[in-house]
Amino acid sequence: MASDSGQCRPPIGGLRNWQFAIGKIAAGCRDAFLLANRQLPIANSPSVCVVPNRRPTSDLSVLFDLFAAGQRLKRLLAVAMEGSPLRPEEYAAYSVVFDRGPLTPTEMAGLLGMPVTTALDHVRLMSRRGHVTRRRHPEDGRSYLVSLTESGRRTHSEAGRAFDRAMLPLAQNLGIDPVDVRRVLEALGEAMDTTFEGLLEGQAEAG
């Protein structure tokens, strides 16, 4: 098990162990990326913890492994959260507002790794349910801040009990510290965001 040394960047605080992974993977890891396995700064980076003595079972790429993990995650949560008041992707959105709110839809989208338009769809649905309040941003009159209502918090809590049916045994079955997994996931998310922005810039320059 990798140690929690000073060389390892801390994971995003607050969000319960696997909700950041849900936001990044279940949302599709933001379109498609062309980053190959050897290009990701994981194994040789002093700022990221890695799992020792574990060889990948696939020789394809990190992106393939993420795709396969995303499929397994969807399958796992579909079973664990059956009958829950929230679908897994909704629970991820509620969790971000619960943990980080009040926040803007743009901030929400960034944390979940999804387009702002998709985050706005979540906010509209939550608003129709009476699960969020919106107030004008004190520093930006064009934006607003979103917070969960008491009803929204109750719904989130109820869905969280269903989520725990997957999260708690998964952490036990993992065999390594979930914090180390989250560090690597965050490094992947940052690398994908940087690569995505570079691809967009390249396309814009190509005209």
MARDREN-434594 format. One record per residue (C-alpha): residue in one letter; x, y, z. Coordinates in steps of 0.25 Angstrom, whole numbers, plus 5000, padded with zeros to 4 digits. Each point is the difference from the previous one (the first is absolute). Layout:
(node "A" (X Y Z)) ...
% end
This chain:
(node "M" (5000 5000 5000)) (node "A" (5006 5013 4996)) (node "S" (5003 5010 5012)) (node "D" (4994 5013 5001)) (node "S" (5013 5008 4999)) (node "G" (5002 5014 4998)) (node "Q" (5003 4998 4985)) (node "C" (4986 4996 4998)) (node "R" (4990 5010 4996)) (node "P" (4987 5000 5009)) (node "P" (4987 4996 4993)) (node "I" (4989 5010 4999)) (node "G" (4995 5001 5014)) (node "G" (4986 4998 5005)) (node "L" (4993 4992 4989)) (node "R" (4998 4986 5005)) (node "N" (5010 4990 4995)) (node "W" (4995 4996 4986)) (node "Q" (4991 5012 4996)) (node "F" (5011 5007 4993)) (node "A" (5002 4987 4992)) (node "I" (4985 5000 4996)) (node "G" (5001 5014 4995)) (node "K" (5012 4997 4991)) (node "I" (4997 4986 4996)) (node "A" (4985 4999 4999)) (node "A" (4999 5013 4993)) (node "G" (5008 4994 4989)) (node "C" (5014 5007 5003)) (node "R" (4996 5012 4992)) (node "D" (4999 4996 4985)) (node "A" (5012 4991 4994)) (node "F" (5014 5002 5003)) (node "L" (5012 4996 4992)) (node "L" (5010 4998 5011)) (node "A" (5008 4987 5000)) (node "N" (5004 4992 5012)) (node "R" (5015 5004 5000)) (node "Q" (4996 5015 4999)) (node "L" (4993 5001 5014)) (node "P" (5009 5005 5011)) (node "I" (4996 4990 5010)) (node "A" (5011 4989 5002)) (node "N" (5012 5010 5000)) (node "S" (4994 5012 5006)) (node "P" (5005 5003 5014)) (node "S" (4987 5008 5003)) (node "V" (4991 4987 4998)) (node "C" (4999 4988 5009)) (node "V" (5000 4987 4992)) (node "V" (4997 4985 5004)) (node "P" (5013 4992 5000)) (node "N" (5001 4986 4995)) (node "R" (4987 5000 4991)) (node "R" (5001 4998 4985)) (node "P" (4989 5004 4992)) (node "T" (4992 4988 4994)) (node "S" (4998 5008 4987)) (node "D" (5010 5004 4990)) (node "L" (4991 5010 4993)) (node "S" (5000 5014 5007)) (node "V" (4996 5008 5012)) (node "L" (4988 5005 4993)) (node "F" (4995 4986 4997)) (node "D" (5002 4996 5014)) (node "L" (4992 5013 5004)) (node "F" (4989 4996 4990)) (node "A" (4999 4986 5005)) (node "A" (5000 5005 5015)) (node "G" (4989 5010 4996)) (node "Q" (4991 4988 4995)) (node "R" (5002 4992 5012)) (node "L" (4997 5012 5009)) (node "K" (4987 5003 4993)) (node "R" (4996 4985 5001)) (node "L" (5004 5000 5015)) (node "L" (4992 5013 5003)) (node "A" (4988 4996 4992)) (node "V" (4999 4988 5009)) (node "A" (5003 5006 5013)) (node "M" (4991 5013 4998)) (node "E" (4988 4992 4994)) (node "G" (4988 5006 5007)) (node "S" (5008 5013 5005)) (node "P" (4994 5013 4998)) (node "L" (5011 5005 4992)) (node "R" (5007 4993 4988)) (node "P" (5016 4999 5001)) (node "E" (5003 5012 4992)) (node "E" (4989 5008 5007)) (node "Y" (5006 4996 5014)) (node "A" (5014 5005 4995)) (node "A" (4994 5013 4996)) (node "Y" (4993 5001 5014)) (node "S" (5012 4996 5007)) (node "V" (5008 5012 4994)) (node "V" (4990 5010 5004)) (node "F" (4999 4994 5014)) (node "D" (5015 5000 5002)) (node "R" (5004 5013 4993)) (node "G" (4988 5008 4999)) (node "P" (4996 5011 4999)) (node "L" (5007 4999 4986)) (node "T" (4997 5005 4986)) (node "P" (4996 4990 4989)) (node "T" (5014 5002 4993)) (node "E" (5007 4996 5013)) (node "M" (4991 4988 5001)) (node "A" (5003 4996 4986)) (node "G" (5015 5001 5002)) (node "L" (4999 4991 5012)) (node "L" (4992 4990 4993)) (node "G" (5008 5000 4987)) (node "M" (4988 5003 4992)) (node "P" (4995 5012 4990)) (node "V" (4994 5011 5007)) (node "T" (4987 4998 4992)) (node "T" (4999 4986 5006)) (node "A" (5002 5006 5014)) (node "L" (4989 5010 4997)) (node "D" (4991 4989 4996)) (node "H" (5003 4994 5014)) (node "V" (4997 5013 5007)) (node "R" (4987 5002 4993)) (node "L" (4995 4986 5004)) (node "M" (5004 5002 5014)) (node "S" (4993 5013 5000)) (node "R" (4987 4994 4995)) (node "R" (5001 4990 5011)) (node "G" (5001 5011 5010)) (node "H" (5014 4994 5004)) (node "V" (5009 5013 4998)) (node "T" (4999 5015 5002)) (node "R" (5006 5010 4990)) (node "R" (5005 5014 5004)) (node "R" (5007 5010 4992)) (node "H" (5016 5000 5001)) (node "P" (5004 5011 5008)) (node "E" (5012 5003 4991)) (node "D" (4995 4996 4986)) (node "G" (4986 5005 4997)) (node "R" (4999 4990 4988)) (node "S" (5001 4988 5009)) (node "Y" (4994 4994 5012)) (node "L" (5003 4991 5012)) (node "V" (4994 4986 5002)) (node "S" (4997 4994 5014)) (node "L" (4992 4988 5004)) (node "T" (4987 5002 5007)) (node "E" (4996 4992 5013)) (node "S" (4992 4991 4990)) (node "G" (5012 4998 4991)) (node "R" (5009 4997 5012)) (node "R" (4990 4989 5004)) (node "T" (5000 4994 4986)) (node "H" (5015 5000 4999)) (node "S" (5001 4993 5014)) (node "E" (4990 4989 4996)) (node "A" (5007 4998 4986)) (node "G" (5013 5000 5008)) (node "R" (4996 4987 5008)) (node "A" (4998 4993 4986)) (node "F" (5013 5005 4995)) (node "D" (5007 4995 5013)) (node "R" (4996 4986 4996)) (node "A" (5010 5001 4988)) (node "M" (5010 5009 5006)) (node "L" (5003 4994 5014)) (node "P" (5002 4985 4995)) (node "L" (5008 5006 4988)) (node "A" (5010 5007 5009)) (node "Q" (5001 4987 5008)) (node "N" (5002 4991 4987)) (node "L" (5010 5010 4994)) (node "G" (5012 4995 5008)) (node "I" (5007 5014 4999)) (node "D" (4997 5013 5007)) (node "P" (4989 5007 4993)) (node "V" (5007 5013 5002)) (node "D" (5011 4996 4991)) (node "V" (4990 4996 4989)) (node "R" (4994 5014 5001)) (node "R" (5013 5007 4999)) (node "V" (5003 4992 4987)) (node "L" (4986 5003 4995)) (node "E" (5002 5015 5002)) (node "A" (5013 4999 4993)) (node "L" (4993 4994 4988)) (node "G" (4989 5010 5001)) (node "E" (5010 5011 4999)) (node "A" (5007 4994 4989)) (node "M" (4987 4998 4992)) (node "D" (4996 5014 5002)) (node "T" (5013 5005 4995)) (node "T" (5000 4991 4988)) (node "F" (4986 5004 4997)) (node "E" (5003 5015 5000)) (node "G" (5013 4997 4991)) (node "L" (4991 4993 4990)) (node "L" (4990 5011 5000)) (node "E" (5011 5010 4998)) (node "G" (5006 4992 4989)) (node "Q" (4987 4999 4993)) (node "A" (4998 5015 5001)) (node "E" (5014 5002 4994)) (node "A" (4997 4991 4989)) (node "G" (4988 5008 4996)) 
% end
